Amino acid sequence: MKPLQLSPETAIKLSEKLKVPIEQLMHMPQHILIQKIMELENDYSSK
């Protein structure tokens, strides 16, 4: 599986929001990353 195609700025912001190291984020399966982003969105919209 190839690393995700993210800009450095996006990778840094996502790793901070998801509280995971950038290395782990870049090798995370895309479907899991999308699920985590959706969870963040749900948390944000419920506030």
C-alpha positions as CSV (number, residue, x, y, z in Angstrom):
1,M,0.0,0.0,0.0
2,K,1.5,3.4,-1.0
3,P,1.5,6.3,1.4
4,L,-1.4,8.8,1.3
5,Q,-1.1,11.7,-1.2
6,L,-1.3,14.6,1.2
7,S,0.4,18.0,1.2
8,P,2.8,18.5,4.1
9,E,0.5,21.2,5.5
10,T,-2.5,18.9,5.4
11,A,-0.6,16.0,7.0
12,I,0.6,18.2,9.9
13,K,-2.9,19.6,10.5
14,L,-4.5,16.1,10.4
15,S,-1.9,14.6,12.6
16,E,-2.4,17.3,15.2
17,K,-6.2,17.0,15.1
18,L,-6.2,13.2,15.1
19,K,-3.4,13.1,17.8
20,V,-1.4,10.6,15.8
21,P,2.3,10.9,14.6
22,I,2.7,12.0,11.0
23,E,4.4,8.7,10.1
24,Q,1.4,6.7,11.3
25,L,-1.0,9.0,9.5
26,M,0.8,8.7,6.2
27,H,0.6,4.8,6.4
28,M,-3.0,4.7,7.6
29,P,-5.4,3.0,5.2
30,Q,-7.5,5.6,3.4
31,H,-10.8,4.2,4.6
32,I,-9.7,4.5,8.3
33,L,-8.5,8.0,7.8
34,I,-11.8,9.0,6.2
35,Q,-13.6,7.4,9.1
36,K,-11.5,9.4,11.6
37,I,-12.1,12.6,9.7
38,M,-15.9,11.9,9.8
39,E,-15.7,11.4,13.6
40,L,-13.9,14.7,14.0
41,E,-16.6,16.4,11.9
42,N,-19.3,14.8,14.0
43,D,-17.6,16.0,17.2
44,Y,-17.2,19.5,15.8
45,S,-20.8,19.8,14.5
46,S,-22.3,18.5,17.8
47,K,-20.7,21.4,19.7
